[in-house]
Amino acid sequence: MIGGPSLPLWDFLLFRHYTLVSSPFFPVLLAFSCYFIFSVPFAILDVLGERAPLFEYKIQKQRRPTVGMMLRTLGTAVYNHLVFVLPAVLITNVVMPAPPLPAVAPTVWELISGALGVLLIFDTQYFFWHLVHHKNPHLYRWVHAIHHDYISPFSWSTQHLSAVELMTVGFWSNIDPSLLKCHPLTIWTLSVFSIWMSVEDHIGYDLPYSPGAMAHDIHHQKPSSNFAPFFSHWDRLFGTHFKNIHHHSKVWGQ
């Protein structure tokens, strides 16, 4: 089926940048580049502090990250990618080489429905994984605690993760689109969108357009709530969805 409006973009990628987009390392490069690019503007806001034009939207005005904190969290992300992610991609490519890129683009419907399906599956997976790691003190301490080093999240802390958590998230991010037989363009589009949403969850600014920053900021302050990464239906079903920080209780590891 011809892909409609998305076809010119796919042709452009295939004919102009095939070597790049066909590399097994391209998804990693795309994801990390997006994390870096999306984080920079908010890092600048944090450095400016009260002089920043958007400081009025800062959620925890009494707390702001230092340059040292930013470098530490960025360093954690770089280390994890160099030591764990890139070798994992290399081994996977040797054991199970990726098939050739398809010649035809996805339709707009295929792109949107595939991306939404993956988001819903991942949201479910991470909600229960996240909930269990907060309720079990040993899992929390050895796997998830590093992500809660900072009560007030900031953009670089998005990927301030243990290797186990990063590899778990990476595994789901790769297996879920495969289960739904998503087109590579759908996967790459989803990667950009999900990285943006993840960074946005951690920026620490409740901007007018920002759907997730306040909810996840509350999670870092009182981690017994708001476990889902994208949607709120699981938190609502389990009674862990909160907009008001005063209704939270203490959990393991905090």
C-alpha positions, 0 to 999 in steps of 0.5 A, spaced: 500 500 500 502 506 498 504 511 504 500 517 502 503 523 505 509 520 508 512 517 502 516 523 500 519 523 507 521 515 506 523 516 499 528 522 501 531 517 507 532 511 502 535 515 497 539 520 500 541 517 507 540 510 506 547 508 509 545 512 515 538 509 516 540 502 515 545 502 520 543 498 526 546 504 530 541 509 527 536 508 532 541 509 538 543 515 535 536 518 533 534 517 541 540 520 544 541 526 539 533 527 541 535 526 548 540 531 548 537 536 543 530 536 547 534 537 554 539 543 552 533 549 552 531 547 559 538 546 561 539 553 559 533 555 563 535 552 569 542 555 569 539 562 568 534 561 574 530 567 576 532 570 570 529 565 565 523 568 562 519 562 564 521 561 571 514 563 573 512 556 571 518 553 575 514 547 579 519 547 585 522 554 585 526 553 591 530 547 588 534 548 581 540 543 579 547 545 579 552 545 573 555 539 577 548 535 577 547 536 570 554 534 568 553 528 572 546 526 569 549 527 562 555 523 564 551 517 567 547 517 560 553 517 556 556 511 560 550 507 560 550 508 552 557 506 551 558 501 556 551 497 555 547 500 549 552 500 544 555 493 545 548 490 546 546 493 539 552 490 536 551 483 539 544 483 537 546 485 530 550 479 529 545 474 532 539 477 529 541 482 523 535 486 521 531 485 515 532 490 509 528 497 509 522 496 506 521 500 499 514 502 501 512 507 506 507 506 511 500 510 510 499 515 515 493 511 519 499 505 519 504 510 522 499 513 527 495 506 529 502 503 530 505 508 534 499 509 539 499 501 540 506 501 542 505 507 547 499 503 550 503 497 551 509 500 553 505 504 558 502 498 561 509 495 562 512 500 565 507 502 570 507 495 573 514 495 573 515 501 576 510 500 581 513 493 583 520 497 584 517 502 588 514 497 593 519 492 593 525 495 597 531 491 594 528 492 587 528 499 589 535 500 592 539 496 586 535 498 580 530 504 580 533 508 586 538 512 582 533 515 578 530 518 584 537 522 586 533 528 585 527 530 588 526 536 583 527 533 576 530 537 570 531 535 563 538 531 563 535 527 569 531 523 564 536 518 563 539 518 569 538 511 570 541 504 572 543 500 567 538 495 568 532 500 568 535 502 561 536 496 558 529 493 560 526 500 557 530 499 551 528 491 550 521 493 551 522 499 546 525 494 541 520 488 542 513 492 542 514 495 535 516 488 532 510 485 536 506 490 532 510 489 526 511 497 525 514 500 519 521 503 521 518 510 520 513 509 525 518 506 530 523 512 528 517 517 529 515 514 535 522 514 538 522 522 537 516 523 540 517 518 546 524 521 548 520 528 547 515 526 552 520 523 557 524 529 557 518 533 558 516 529 564 522 531 567 523 538 565 520 541 572 516 547 569 509 546 568 508 550 562 501 551 559 502 546 553 506 541 558 501 535 559 506 530 564 511 535 567 507 536 573 505 529 574 512 526 574 514 532 578 509 530 584 512 523 583 519 525 584 517 529 590 512 523 593 513 517 589 507 513 591 503 516 585 503 517 578 507 511 576 505 511 568 510 514 563 505 517 558 497 516 560 493 516 566 488 510 566 492 505 570 494 510 575 486 512 576 485 504 576 490 503 582 488 509 585 495 512 584 493 518 580 494 525 584 494 532 582 495 534 589 502 533 592 498 533 599 495 527 598 501 522 598 504 517 602 511 515 603 513 508 600 519 503 600 526 506 599 524 514 600 
